[in-house]
Amino acid sequence: MKKAGERYQPPPNIDMTKPSIARVYSYLLGGKDHFEVDREMANYAENAVPGVTDLALGNRAFVQRAVRHLAETTGLRQFLDIGSGLPSDGNVHEIAHQAAPDCRVVYVDNDPMVLAHARALLADDRTTVVVTADLNQPADILTQAERSGIIDFGRPVGLILGGILHHLHDHEDPGRLTRELCGALAPGSHVAISHFHRPDPAAHPRDAEHARRLQKAFLDKLSTGLWRSTEEIRAYFGDWELLPPGLVPLNEWHPLPRGDDRPGAYLMPNRNRRIIVGGVARRP
C-alpha cells in the first residue's frame, strides 16, 4: 500500500505514455485502472463521435448474457476468455459461477496491468486462472490453458472473443487465428464473438458514416480498431452453427426482460445499435 507522501510508481512493464485498449475500456466502464493518456484517448473518441462509451457497455453486457446463456442452457462448465481486460463488475467467472458454481474459467491477456490485477483478484479462486498470452499465438494460448489444469480440451469449451478481433489488422489474419482456436475445441463447444460492425452504406448511410468516423478516431489514437462488414464477421464463425437469433446487433441477442437488474441488462441507444454486432455458434 502506498504511504502518505510517497510518489506513485506505476507497476513494472507498464508504458504510461501510450493509451492501452484495456485501460481505455476500464475507463469507459467506470473502472479505476487507467492513466491520463487513456482518459484522453477515450474522451477524444467520445467527443469526435459520440457513442464510444455505449459500445463498451454494450459489449460487456453481451458477453455477460452469452456466458450466462451458455452456462444455464448448454451445460458448458469451462470457459476460455481471450483478451479479458481489466476486472470489472460482472466478470466472466462471476457470471458463470452464478449460473453453475462448478464452472471453470481461464482468462488470457498480455497487458501487464490486466495480469497484475486479475491475479490479485483470483489469488484464492481455485476454479479460475489468468495466463499470459497473445491472440496472435493461438497455439501458445491453448498450451497454457491446458497446462493450467483448469480446462480439459477433451470436453466442450465456451470460447469468448468479446470485442477483440476488431483490434487485429487484416494482415494479422484474425480469421486464421480464430480457425486455429476453434479447431482445437471439442464437439459441443461454443464460441461467442462481438465485433465493431460497418453497416451497408446503401441501406444505412448514416450508420455507415458513424462507423467510418469512429474507426478514424480509433486508428488515429490507438492504431487499431476496424469496423468490418457482416460477411467478414460471419466468416469468423466458420461452419459452426449460429444459435438463434444469429449474428445481430448486440441489443437483439437475448436481451433481458425489462426491469431485470442482473449483469447484462444494459441496452445501447439506437444511434449505435447497428455499429457493433455479436453472435454465438456451436460446433456440431
RAHUUR-V995075 format. One record per residue. N is the residue number from 1. RES is the residue in one letter. OMEGA is omega in radians with two decimals (NA if undefined). NEAR is the number of other ideal C-beta (glycine too) atoms within 12 Angstrom. D_CENTER is the distance of its C-alpha to the mean C-alpha in Angstrom with 2 decimals. Layout:
N/RES/OMEGA/NEAR/D_CENTER  N/RES/OMEGA/NEAR/D_CENTER
This chain:
1/M/-3.12/5/30.26  2/K/3.13/9/31.42  3/K/3.13/8/35.11  4/A/3.12/6/36.77  5/G/-3.14/6/37.57  6/E/3.14/8/35.41  7/R/3.14/8/33.37  8/Y/3.07/13/29.61  9/Q/3.14/10/28.50  10/P/3.08/21/24.89  11/P/-3.12/21/23.49  12/P/3.08/11/24.59  13/N/3.14/15/22.82  14/I/-3.14/26/20.99  15/D/-3.11/17/21.94  16/M/-3.10/22/22.55  17/T/-3.11/13/23.85  18/K/3.10/20/20.71  19/P/3.11/35/17.57  20/S/3.11/36/14.38  21/I/-3.10/38/10.94  22/A/-3.11/39/9.91  23/R/3.05/39/13.17  24/V/3.13/42/13.11  25/Y/3.11/42/9.95  26/S/3.13/32/11.92  27/Y/-3.13/33/14.91  28/L/3.14/34/13.62  29/L/-3.14/36/12.61  30/G/3.12/19/16.10  31/G/-3.07/28/15.57  32/K/-3.03/17/18.28  33/D/-3.12/33/16.87  34/H/3.13/34/17.58  35/F/-3.11/26/20.65  36/E/-3.12/18/22.77  37/V/3.12/23/21.47  38/D/3.12/35/17.90  39/R/3.11/24/19.47  40/E/3.13/22/21.60  41/M/-3.12/36/18.81  42/A/-3.13/35/17.03  43/N/3.07/23/20.49  44/Y/-3.12/24/21.58  45/A/-3.13/35/18.87  46/E/3.12/26/19.44  47/N/-3.13/17/23.18  48/A/-3.13/22/23.13  49/V/-3.11/30/21.24  50/P/3.08/21/20.64  51/G/-3.12/31/17.39  52/V/3.12/38/14.67  53/T/3.10/28/14.33  54/D/-3.12/32/14.23  55/L/-3.14/49/11.20  56/A/-3.14/38/9.22  57/L/3.14/33/10.91  58/G/3.13/42/10.66  59/N/3.13/47/6.95  60/R/-3.12/42/7.01  61/A/3.10/38/10.16  62/F/-3.14/46/9.20  63/V/3.13/49/6.99  64/Q/3.14/43/10.06  65/R/-3.12/42/12.47  66/A/-3.14/43/11.33  67/V/3.12/45/11.64  68/R/-3.14/36/14.85  69/H/-3.10/33/16.19  70/L/-3.13/40/15.84  71/A/-3.06/34/17.43  72/E/-2.97/22/20.11  73/T/-3.09/20/21.13  74/T/-3.11/29/20.62  75/G/3.11/20/21.66  76/L/3.14/39/18.68  77/R/3.07/29/19.03  78/Q/-3.04/42/16.74  79/F/3.08/48/13.01  80/L/-3.05/51/11.31  81/D/-3.05/49/7.76  82/I/-3.06/48/7.25  83/G/-2.95/40/6.05  84/S/3.14/46/5.89  85/G/-3.11/43/7.37  86/L/3.14/38/10.59  87/P/3.09/35/11.80  88/S/3.12/34/12.26  89/D/3.11/22/14.04  90/G/3.08/30/12.74  91/N/-3.09/36/10.77  92/V/-3.10/50/10.06  93/H/3.11/40/13.50  94/E/3.11/31/15.19  95/I/-3.12/37/14.31  96/A/-3.11/39/15.31  97/H/3.05/25/18.42  98/Q/3.14/20/19.48  99/A/-3.12/31/19.70  100/A/-3.04/25/21.20  101/P/-3.12/16/22.13  102/D/3.10/18/22.50  103/C/3.12/35/18.85  104/R/-3.03/33/17.73  105/V/2.97/44/14.34  106/V/3.04/42/13.61  107/Y/3.12/45/10.89  108/V/3.06/42/10.79  109/D/3.08/36/10.73  110/N/3.09/30/13.58  111/D/-3.06/39/13.74  112/P/3.11/24/16.98  113/M/3.07/35/16.34  114/V/-3.08/40/13.13  115/L/-3.13/30/15.31  116/A/-3.11/24/18.29  117/H/-3.12/30/16.86  118/A/-3.13/35/15.03  119/R/3.07/23/18.29  120/A/-3.13/17/20.35  121/L/-3.00/25/18.50  122/L/-3.03/30/18.75  123/A/-3.07/13/22.25  124/D/-3.09/10/23.98  125/D/-3.09/25/21.52  126/R/-3.13/16/22.83  127/T/-3.04/26/20.23  128/T/3.09/36/17.13  129/V/3.02/35/16.81  130/V/3.12/40/14.75  131/V/-3.14/34/15.75  132/T/3.12/27/15.97  133/A/-3.08/34/15.06  134/D/-3.14/22/13.82  135/L/3.12/36/12.09  136/N/3.12/26/15.40  137/Q/-3.05/21/17.25  138/P/3.13/32/16.17  139/A/3.11/19/19.55  140/D/3.09/22/19.08  141/I/-3.09/39/15.79  142/L/-3.14/29/17.74  143/T/-3.12/19/20.78  144/Q/3.11/27/19.33  145/A/3.13/35/17.54  146/E/-3.13/25/20.94  147/R/-3.14/17/22.92  148/S/-3.09/28/21.13  149/G/-3.12/17/23.05  150/I/-3.06/32/20.25  151/I/3.04/38/19.34  152/D/-3.08/19/22.11  153/F/3.00/27/21.25  154/G/3.12/14/24.42  155/R/-3.11/20/22.81  156/P/-3.12/27/19.98  157/V/2.98/40/16.40  158/G/-3.13/50/13.22  159/L/-3.12/53/10.72  160/I/3.07/46/7.01  161/L/-3.04/44/5.40  162/G/3.06/47/2.60  163/G/-3.14/42/3.90  164/I/-3.08/41/5.48  165/L/3.14/44/8.69  166/H/3.04/41/10.05  167/H/3.02/38/10.51  168/L/3.08/32/12.84  169/H/-3.11/20/16.38  170/D/-3.11/15/18.51  171/H/3.06/11/20.68  172/E/3.05/21/17.93  173/D/-3.14/18/17.98  174/P/3.10/32/14.42  175/G/3.12/27/16.37  176/R/-3.13/23/18.33  177/L/3.12/35/15.56  178/T/3.11/36/13.95  179/R/-3.13/22/17.53  180/E/3.13/24/18.26  181/L/-3.10/41/15.49  182/C/-3.12/35/16.28  183/G/-3.14/22/19.94  184/A/-3.04/25/20.03  185/L/-3.08/37/19.02  186/A/3.01/22/21.84  187/P/-3.07/17/22.96  188/G/3.07/23/21.44  189/S/3.12/37/17.94  190/H/3.02/38/15.08  191/V/3.07/43/11.92  192/A/-3.10/50/9.27  193/I/2.94/50/7.94  194/S/-2.97/42/7.11  195/H/2.99/43/8.84  196/F/-2.99/45/11.27  197/H/3.05/41/14.56  198/R/-3.11/32/18.10  199/P/3.08/29/20.55  200/D/-3.08/16/23.95  201/P/3.12/17/26.14  202/A/-3.10/8/29.18  203/A/-3.06/13/27.84  204/H/-3.05/23/25.74  205/P/-3.13/15/27.06  206/R/3.13/19/25.90  207/D/3.13/30/22.26  208/A/3.11/23/22.49  209/E/3.08/20/24.06  210/H/3.12/34/21.46  211/A/-3.14/38/18.73  212/R/-3.11/25/21.12  213/R/3.09/26/21.67  214/L/3.13/40/18.06  215/Q/3.13/32/17.55  216/K/3.14/21/20.74  217/A/-3.14/32/19.68  218/F/-3.11/33/16.53  219/L/3.13/22/18.62  220/D/-3.01/18/21.50  221/K/-3.06/30/19.83  222/L/-3.07/31/16.93  223/S/3.13/18/18.19  224/T/-3.13/29/14.84  225/G/-3.09/38/13.05  226/L/3.07/30/14.53  227/W/-3.05/37/15.09  228/R/-3.10/32/16.13  229/S/3.09/26/18.48  230/T/-3.09/30/18.15  231/E/3.13/16/20.00  232/E/-3.12/25/17.88  233/I/3.13/35/14.63  234/R/-3.10/25/16.73  235/A/-3.13/26/17.99  236/Y/3.13/39/14.79  237/F/-3.14/35/15.63  238/G/-3.12/25/19.07  239/D/3.08/16/21.74  240/W/-3.07/30/19.70  241/E/3.11/19/20.66  242/L/3.06/28/18.38  243/L/3.04/28/18.75  244/P/0.16/16/20.28  245/P/3.12/18/19.67  246/G/3.09/21/18.13  247/L/-2.95/34/15.84  248/V/2.96/28/16.19  249/P/-2.99/36/15.24  250/L/3.14/44/12.66  251/N/-3.03/33/15.66  252/E/-3.11/23/17.46  253/W/3.10/37/15.29  254/H/3.10/33/17.31  255/P/3.12/26/17.75  256/L/3.12/21/19.40  257/P/3.10/12/23.12  258/R/-3.14/8/24.42  259/G/3.11/8/25.04  260/D/-3.06/17/22.54  261/D/3.09/11/21.15  262/R/3.04/24/18.64  263/P/-3.11/28/15.00  264/G/-3.08/37/13.39  265/A/-3.05/24/16.59  266/Y/3.04/31/15.52  267/L/-3.11/25/16.40  268/M/3.01/33/16.24  269/P/-3.07/20/19.69  270/N/-3.09/18/21.19  271/R/-3.11/25/21.27  272/N/-3.00/35/17.59  273/R/-3.02/28/17.46  274/R/-2.99/37/17.70  275/I/2.92/45/15.57  276/I/-3.06/48/12.12  277/V/3.11/45/12.18  278/G/3.10/48/10.71  279/G/3.11/39/12.48  280/V/-3.11/41/13.11  281/A/-3.10/35/15.81  282/R/3.03/32/18.25  283/R/-3.12/29/20.23  284/P/NA/15/23.88
